[in-house]
């Protein structure tokens, strides 16, 4: 997305003062147009359908339908808008992951943090075509202090269970996420192959097998120096996957 393209933003908050503050901050941001300001979920959906926004700044705690419920409805729109939560309650951060929020801002919103969120929105719009037509996920979300970072599924090389977390090894390094291997395997069927009870590898990254002197098989992955151990139970499926390539 070019730097001069206008970013259309819808503001959703039940507090008039909060809406005004966000409106004021957005007016100071270059290349941003406030396409509407809604005080509840019904207004927000009506405005979003009438004038599709690129980005929705969405309060979570509102009377009636809360921001999470509205976010799920917004995610069904085509084109799908980016969503950034704006809330006074930091404990909602985990729930923001369920609806793939681009970022998570805590009130009172600082201009510097808003600028970061707007930049993430522009990056999202540049890659919006990477979502499947059915709206299925194309990214994993890494929770960070003050926000959320996205890792494109296409960049993931392998996933390894690490205590209560999963370590995502990708083209730019590694990150911990709060999802289970089982749920990831079910969410992205066909994309990952289980080679061990604690490891899934991207099928596209699988290059071959190596057997050591003890008869233990390892998977060779593109871009990974260290071969990964394959359990005896998973070996037949791994062999089959390599033969099909």
N, C-alpha and C positions, 0 to 999 in steps of 0.2 A: 504494500500500500504506500503510495507516494506521500511525502511529507506535507504536500499542499492539499491533499484531499480532506474534505470536511468530515469530521467525526460527529455523527448525530447522536446526541445523548438524551435519554429520558430519565428524569429524576423521580423517584418514588419514595415518599416519606409522609407519615401522617402528621408530622409536626411542621406547621407553616414556617417557623423560624429556621428549622433545619433545611427545608427546601430552599428558602431564600439564601441561606449561607452557601449551599452547594451551587445554586444558580450563579451567585456572585463569583465564586471561585472559578467556575467553568467559563464565565465570560472573560476572565483574565487569561485563560489558556488559549494559545494560538491554534487555529484550525478546528475549533470546537463550536458546534451549534447545539443549543438546548432545544430539542424538538418538542418537549412537553414536560409538565410537572404534575404528578398525580398524588393524591392523598390516600388512596387505598387501592386494593388489588383490582377491583372492577374497572376503576378509571384507568389504571395502568394498562390492563389488557386491551381496553377499548382504544386507547391512544396508540399502543404498539401495533395493533392491527390496522389502524387508520393511517398511521405514518411510521413505518417500520424504522426503529432506531438501530444504530450500530452497537450501542452500549446502553445498558440500564444500570443506573446507580440505585441500589435497592436496599431499603431499610428492612431489617428482619422482624423486629418486634412491632407489629401493627395490629390494631383491632380487626376482627374478622379473619380473613385469610392472611397468614403471615408471609414474610418474604420468601421463605423456603418453598411454600406451596406455589406462590406466584412464579418463582424461578423455574419450577418444573413445567409450568404452563408456557412460559416464555421460551423454554428450550425446545418446545414443539413447533415454534414458528419457523417458517422458511422465507427469507434467510434467517438463520438462528442468530439472535443478538448475543453479544458478550454480556456477562453479568458480573458486577462488582458489588459486594455487600458493604453497606455502610451502617454501622450499628454501635450502640453504646455498650453492648454486651459481648465481651471478648470470648465468653465460653461457648458461643455459637460457632466458633471457627471450624470444629470438626464436621458439623453438619453441612457447612459450605462445600466440603469436598464431594458430597453426594450429588450435588447439582453442577459440579465442575465450574465453580466460580473462578473467574480470572484473578481476583484479588479480594482482599478483605480489609476494609478500612475501619478504624475505630474512631468514634467521635470524641472530641471535636476534630474534624478532619483538617490536617495540615496541607498546605498547598503543595509542599514537596512530595508528600505521599500520594496526593491526588495525581500529580504529574507522572509518577511511576505507574499508577493504575491506568492512566490514559495511554501510556506507552505500551503497556501489556495489551490493552484493547486493540491498539493498532497492529501489534504483532499477531493477535488472534485473527483480525480481519484479513491479514495477509495470507493466513493459512486456513481460512474458514472452509475452503474447498476440500480440506483433508477430512472433514467429517463425512461419514457415509450418508447416503441419501436417506437412510432410515434414522439418522441422528445418533447412530452408535458412536461410542467413544473412540477418539483418535489420540488421546493423550492420557498420561498418568499425572497425578497432581502431587507435588512435593510441598508439604506444609513448612512454612518458614516463619520466623518471627515477623509479625506485621503483615503477612500476606501468603500468597500461594504462587508456586512456580510450576510450569507445565513441561513435561517431557513427552515429545512425540513418540507414539508407539513404534513408528518406523525406525527410531533411533535406538530402541532397546535391544541389547545383545543377549543378556540373560538375567534371570531373576533368582535370587537366592534367599531362602528363609534365614532370618537372623533374630532369634528370640521372638519377641512379639511383632517384629517388623519384617519387611522384605527389603533387601538391598537391590536396587535397580542399577545394573551395570549398563551404561549406555555410551554413545559415541563421545560424550564430553566428560565422562568420569562415572561417579557413583552417587546415589542418593537413597536415603531410607524413606519408605512410604508405609502408611498404616493400612495395608490391605494384605489379605492372606494369599498364599500361592493358589489355594483351591479356588478362591473367588476370581483371581486373575485368569486362571485356566478356563473357568466357565465364561468369563466376560469376553475373552478373546479366543474363541474356539478356532482351531486350525492354525493360529499364528504361532503358538508356543508348543513345545514338545517337552514332556517330563522325562528327565534323564535320571532323576533321583528323587527321593521323597522331599528333599529340601531344595530342589533346583528345577527351573524351567528354562529352556533355551529357545531363542527365536529360530524357527525352522530355516529362515533365509541365511542365518549366520553359521549353520552347521556345515562343516567342511569335510569331516571324516572321522574315523575311529583310530585309536592307537591302543595296542595291548602291551602291558609291561611284563616284566619277567615273572611276576606272581600270577599272571593270568587275568589281572584287573584291566578292564576296558575304560578308556577315557575318550571324551568327545573333544575334537579339535574345532575351535570356533574362529571365524574370521575376525581379525583384530584383537584376539585374546592370546597372550603369550602362554599362559598356563593352561594345559588341558584340564577338563573337568571330569570328575569321577562319574561313571555310569553304574547304577545298581544293576544287579543280575536280573531283577524283575523287569526293569525298563529296557534292557538291551535289545530284545526282539523288535520292539517298536522303533527304536533308534536306528537299527540296521535297515529296517524297512523304509524309513524316511530317507536315509542316505541313498538307498538303491533307487528310489523313485525320482531323485533329483536328476 
